[in-house]
């Protein structure tokens, strides 16, 4: 979150949605930061199917060697 003085404070973000209806809730929680009280907000959202992914779909787009070096 952005404080009135322009600095930033940490938040906890949580997204929960139903995989059948694609409706969900976005929850944001923050402690007593920016000179204010702790708070929590919940906002509904919905996901929409736009189109299938282009073929081919790379399930693992990074190449990793046997030493866990990925690029």
C-alpha positions in Angstrom: 0.0 0.0 0.0 1.1 3.6 -0.6 1.4 5.8 2.4 0.4 9.6 2.3 4.2 10.5 2.4 4.8 8.4 -0.8 6.5 5.5 1.0 5.3 1.9 0.8 4.0 -0.5 3.5 3.7 -4.3 3.3 0.3 -5.9 2.8 -1.0 -9.5 2.7 -2.9 -10.3 -0.5 -5.2 -13.3 -0.8 -7.2 -14.4 -3.8 -9.9 -17.2 -3.4 -12.2 -18.3 -6.3 -14.6 -21.0 -7.2 -13.3 -23.0 -10.2 -16.8 -23.7 -11.5 -18.4 -20.2 -11.2 -15.0 -18.3 -11.6 -16.3 -15.8 -8.9 -14.0 -15.0 -6.0 -12.9 -12.6 -3.3 -9.7 -10.5 -3.1 -8.7 -9.8 0.5 -6.0 -7.3 1.5 -4.8 -7.1 5.1 -2.3 -4.5 6.6 -1.0 -3.8 10.0 -0.9 -0.4 11.8 1.3 1.3 9.1 1.4 4.8 7.6 0.1 6.3 10.9 -3.2 4.5 10.6 -5.1 1.6 12.1 -4.8 -2.0 11.0 -7.3 -2.9 8.3 -8.8 -5.5 6.0 -10.7 -5.0 2.7 -12.5 -7.7 0.8 -13.5 -7.1 -2.8 -15.4 -9.5 -5.1 -14.0 -10.3 -8.6 -14.8 -12.6 -11.4 -12.7 -14.4 -14.0 -13.6 -14.7 -17.7 -12.6 -17.2 -20.3 -11.3 -15.2 -23.3 -9.8 -17.7 -25.6 -7.7 -20.9 -25.6 -4.0 -20.5 -25.3 -2.0 -20.5 -28.6 -0.5 -23.9 -29.6 2.1 -25.1 -28.5 1.7 -24.3 -24.8 5.0 -24.6 -23.0 4.2 -26.1 -19.6 7.8 -25.5 -18.3 9.1 -22.4 -20.3 12.5 -22.3 -18.5 15.3 -24.7 -19.2 16.9 -26.1 -16.0 20.0 -28.2 -15.9 20.7 -30.9 -13.2 22.1 -28.3 -10.8 18.9 -26.2 -10.5 20.3 -23.5 -12.7 17.4 -22.2 -14.9 17.4 -19.7 -17.8 
